[in-house]
Amino acid sequence: MPFADGEVRGGTMCGRDDMTGRWWCETYWEVRADALRRLGLYPGQPSSELRSPVHPSWWLKKIMAERLALEAEQC
């Protein structure tokens, strides 16, 4: 692996959506800037940031439709 101990940190955050009651989880990774530079990358590089939605558009549409259906049932 190109990274030494302590250069990469990751974790998971989970919770429950207040509106739908569904569980959600997000995974995150952090890599130290000096470790990226050794690989020819640098933190300000455009490709080092996420530029598009994490979830595919079909998934977001499905979730929004479910939320709207729940709201309609509650009225």
N, CA, C and O of each residue as an XYZ file, in Angstrom:
300
protein
N       0.860     -1.180      0.000
C       0.000      0.000      0.000
C       0.900      1.234      0.000
O       1.920      1.254      0.689
N       0.533      2.264     -0.766
C       1.406      3.434     -0.859
C       1.364      4.350      0.362
O       2.108      5.331      0.405
N       0.533      4.070      1.340
C       0.416      4.952      2.498
C       0.941      4.273      3.755
O       0.771      3.069      3.946
N       1.574      5.056      4.600
C       2.079      4.555      5.876
C       0.980      4.659      6.937
O      -0.044      5.310      6.729
N       1.213      4.009      8.068
C       0.264      4.096      9.183
C       0.066      5.550      9.592
O       1.031      6.307      9.693
N      -1.172      5.934      9.823
C      -1.483      7.284     10.265
C      -1.691      8.291      9.142
O      -2.066      9.432      9.410
N      -1.455      7.895      7.878
C      -1.650      8.823      6.760
C      -3.063      8.774      6.198
O      -3.498      9.705      5.521
N      -3.769      7.704      6.474
C      -5.134      7.547      5.975
C      -6.048      7.284      7.161
O      -5.739      6.486      8.047
N      -7.162      7.965      7.154
C      -8.150      7.778      8.221
C      -9.528      7.686      7.569
O      -9.831      8.423      6.630
N     -10.337      6.798      8.065
C     -11.678      6.637      7.513
C     -12.661      6.289      8.603
O     -12.284      5.954      9.726
N     -13.915      6.373      8.254
C     -14.945      6.046      9.222
C     -16.304      5.999      8.568
O     -16.452      6.241      7.370
N     -17.288      5.685      9.378
C     -18.667      5.606      8.909
C     -19.557      6.375      9.865
O     -19.418      6.265     11.083
N     -20.471      7.154      9.310
C     -21.473      7.868     10.091
C     -22.826      7.291      9.710
O     -23.135      7.159      8.525
N     -23.629      6.949     10.697
C     -24.960      6.398     10.434
C     -26.001      7.110     11.279
O     -25.687      7.676     12.327
N     -27.223      7.077     10.823
C     -28.317      7.691     11.571
C     -29.640      7.299     10.949
O     -29.706      6.467     10.044
N     -30.680      7.913     11.452
C     -32.022      7.634     10.950
C     -32.636      8.935     10.463
O     -32.574      9.953     11.152
N     -33.228      8.903      9.278
C     -33.869     10.067      8.691
C     -35.130     10.384      9.483
O     -35.971      9.509      9.688
N     -35.267     11.634      9.930
C     -36.420     12.034     10.729
C     -37.741     11.946      9.961
O     -38.778     11.633     10.545
N     -37.705     12.220      8.661
C     -38.938     12.223      7.872
C     -39.414     10.817      7.519
O     -40.598     10.506      7.645
N     -38.481      9.968      7.074
C     -38.882      8.650      6.572
C     -38.638      7.521      7.561
O     -39.230      6.449      7.438
N     -37.783      7.750      8.529
C     -37.441      6.691      9.472
C     -36.432      5.698      8.930
O     -36.086      4.728      9.603
N     -35.956      5.939      7.706
C     -34.987      5.035      7.094
C     -33.598      5.280      7.654
O     -33.237      6.408      7.988
N     -32.835      4.218      7.751
C     -31.445      4.338      8.175
C     -30.597      4.805      7.005
O     -30.893      4.483      5.854
N     -29.549      5.559      7.291
C     -28.598      6.002      6.277
C     -27.195      5.853      6.858
O     -27.006      5.897      8.074
N     -26.223      5.677      5.979
C     -24.818      5.602      6.388
C     -23.967      6.276      5.327
O     -24.259      6.192      4.134
N     -22.918      6.941      5.771
C     -21.950      7.557      4.883
C     -20.562      7.119      5.313
O     -20.250      7.079      6.504
N     -19.734      6.792      4.334
C     -18.353      6.429      4.598
C     -17.467      7.570      4.127
O     -17.698      8.145      3.064
N     -16.463      7.892      4.911
C     -15.549      8.964      4.508
C     -14.105      8.507      4.659
O     -13.791      7.665      5.500
N     -13.233      9.076      3.833
C     -11.799      8.803      3.874
C     -11.046     10.106      3.850
O     -11.393     11.014      3.095
N     -10.022     10.211      4.666
C      -9.145     11.379      4.694
C      -7.711     10.901      4.504
O      -7.265      9.966      5.170
N      -6.997     11.547      3.594
C      -5.598     11.208      3.334
C      -4.766     12.471      3.569
O      -5.112     13.551      3.092
N      -3.686     12.322      4.297
C      -2.825     13.479      4.592
C      -2.263     14.056      3.294
O      -1.951     13.317      2.360
N      -2.138     15.369      3.245
C      -1.686     16.059      2.038
C      -0.290     15.617      1.618
O      -0.043     15.426      0.427
N       0.635     15.449      2.574
C       1.997     15.045      2.203
C       2.024     13.642      1.589
O       2.883     13.353      0.756
N       1.098     12.770      1.989
C       1.011     11.437      1.396
C       0.538     11.527     -0.058
O       1.001     10.767     -0.908
N      -0.370     12.442     -0.343
C      -0.835     12.637     -1.723
C       0.272     13.216     -2.600
O       0.415     12.830     -3.760
N       1.049     14.139     -2.048
C       2.134     14.754     -2.828
C       3.161     13.715     -3.268
O       3.704     13.819     -4.367
N       3.436     12.718     -2.434
C       4.381     11.660     -2.815
C       3.910     10.901     -4.044
O       4.722     10.351     -4.787
N       2.584     10.869     -4.262
C       2.009     10.180     -5.420
C       1.815     11.108     -6.617
O       1.237     10.709     -7.628
N       2.297     12.343     -6.503
C       2.158     13.297     -7.599
C       0.854     14.061     -7.574
O       0.504     14.721     -8.552
N       0.131     13.982     -6.475
C      -1.133     14.703     -6.331
C      -0.952     15.835     -5.332
O      -0.008     15.823     -4.542
N      -1.838     16.797     -5.362
C      -1.810     17.857     -4.364
C      -3.237     18.244     -4.019
O      -4.130     18.132     -4.859
N      -3.464     18.703     -2.783
C      -4.830     18.923     -2.295
C      -5.673     19.885     -3.119
O      -6.891     19.715     -3.176
N      -5.080     20.888     -3.759
C      -5.853     21.856     -4.523
C      -6.223     21.387     -5.914
O      -6.921     22.098     -6.636
N      -5.777     20.222     -6.300
C      -6.033     19.677     -7.624
C      -7.535     19.436     -7.810
O      -8.169     18.894     -6.904
N      -8.121     19.814     -8.938
C      -9.564     19.645     -9.123
C     -10.042     18.212     -8.929
O     -11.148     17.994     -8.433
N      -9.232     17.238     -9.309
C      -9.673     15.850     -9.184
C      -9.632     15.339     -7.750
O     -10.070     14.220     -7.482
N      -9.109     16.144     -6.822
C      -9.064     15.694     -5.427
C     -10.363     15.986     -4.688
O     -10.517     15.608     -3.527
N     -11.305     16.663     -5.359
C     -12.591     16.975     -4.749
C     -13.711     16.303     -5.529
O     -13.633     16.162     -6.750
N     -14.740     15.896     -4.826
C     -15.895     15.288     -5.460
C     -16.705     16.379     -6.157
O     -17.110     17.351     -5.518
N     -16.943     16.231     -7.448
C     -17.647     17.250     -8.225
C     -19.045     16.840     -8.648
O     -19.789     17.661     -9.184
N     -19.415     15.601     -8.422
C     -20.736     15.149     -8.845
C     -21.486     14.584     -7.641
O     -20.883     14.313     -6.602
N     -22.800     14.406     -7.778
C     -23.559     13.837     -6.660
C     -23.042     12.452     -6.295
O     -22.620     11.686     -7.161
N     -23.078     12.147     -5.029
C     -22.606     10.851     -4.555
C     -23.536      9.735     -5.027
O     -23.079      8.661     -5.418
N     -24.826      9.992     -4.990
C     -25.805      8.973     -5.356
C     -26.239      9.170     -6.805
O     -26.316     10.306     -7.272
N     -26.521      8.092     -7.519
C     -27.018      8.234     -8.886
C     -28.378      8.932     -8.895
O     -29.140      8.838     -7.933
N     -28.668      9.616     -9.970
C     -29.898     10.409    -10.041
C     -31.152      9.546     -9.884
O     -32.130     10.001     -9.291
N     -31.147      8.309    -10.402
C     -32.334      7.450    -10.275
C     -32.625      7.163     -8.812
O     -33.787      7.067     -8.417
N     -31.576      7.025     -8.002
C     -31.759      6.722     -6.589
C     -32.371      7.923     -5.866
O     -33.269      7.766     -5.039
N     -31.882      9.115     -6.181
C     -32.424     10.323     -5.566
C     -33.896     10.515     -5.932
O     -34.705     10.902     -5.088
N     -34.238     10.243     -7.182
C     -35.639     10.357     -7.613
C     -36.521      9.371     -6.856
O     -37.639      9.709     -6.469
N     -36.026      8.159     -6.644
C     -36.783      7.139     -5.919
C     -37.033      7.584     -4.482
O     -38.149      7.458     -3.979
N     -36.002      8.104     -3.817
C     -36.134      8.550     -2.433
C     -37.120      9.716     -2.337
O     -37.957      9.751     -1.435
N     -37.022     10.662     -3.258
C     -37.935     11.811     -3.233
C     -39.379     11.360     -3.465
O     -40.293     11.883     -2.827
N     -39.598     10.402     -4.362
C     -40.950      9.893     -4.605
C     -41.504      9.222     -3.351
O     -42.683      9.375     -3.030
N     -40.647      8.472     -2.638
C     -41.094      7.833     -1.401
C     -41.456      8.869     -0.344
O     -42.455      8.715      0.359
N     -40.662      9.908     -0.227
C     -40.952     10.968      0.748
C     -42.262     11.675      0.425
O     -43.064     11.941      1.320
N     -42.478     11.978     -0.850
C     -43.718     12.637     -1.253
C     -44.935     11.740     -0.973
O     -45.988     12.221     -0.557
N     -44.773     10.438     -1.206
C     -45.877      9.508     -0.921
C     -46.184      9.471      0.569
O     -47.350      9.435      0.960
N     -45.153      9.479      1.403
C     -45.361      9.489      2.849
C     -46.064     10.766      3.307
O     -46.962     10.730      4.148
N     -45.639     11.893      2.737
C     -46.270     13.175      3.091
C     -47.747     13.180      2.661
O     -48.599     13.701      3.382
N     -48.046     12.608      1.501
C     -49.418     12.562      1.022
C     -50.296     11.696      1.938
O     -51.466     12.008      2.156
N     -49.722     10.607      2.471
C     -50.465      9.733      3.371
C     -50.768     10.448      4.696
O     -51.807     10.203      5.309
N     -49.877     11.314      5.128
C     -50.032     11.995      6.405
C     -51.053     13.123      6.352
O     -51.552     13.561      7.389
N     -51.367     13.596      5.149
C     -52.333     14.720      5.011
C     -53.746     14.268      5.140
O     -54.666     15.082      5.049
